[in-house]
Amino acid sequence: MWFVYILKCADGKNYVGCTSDLEDRLNRHQSGHIAFTKTRLPVKLMTYIAFSDKYKAFDFEKYLKSGSGRAFMNKRFL
């Protein structure tokens, strides 16, 4: 399975990512190994969406990072 996830950072910014190992990725965020969230700790998992197809997961992540995708994310997931 592949997961697209949304984090809320301590400074109020959102982070969107994609991974096949959600637990490990969240641990890496919390321990400061991810550059974007390193200075924005702690982070909180807001939601995640599971995909069986890696490419659909990457496409959805890319969409959520676009202008209309951010609006969709803020309205539906946050």
Sequence and secondary structure as in RCSB ss.txt:
>XXXX:A:sequence
MWFVYILKCADGKNYVGCTSDLEDRLNRHQSGHIAFTKTRLPVKLMTYIAFSDKYKAFDFEKYLKSGSGRAFMNK
RFL
>XXXX:A:secstr
 EEEEEEEETTS EEEEEES HHHHHHHHHTT SHHHHTS SEEEEEEEEESSHHHHHHHHHHHTSHHHHHHHHH
HT 
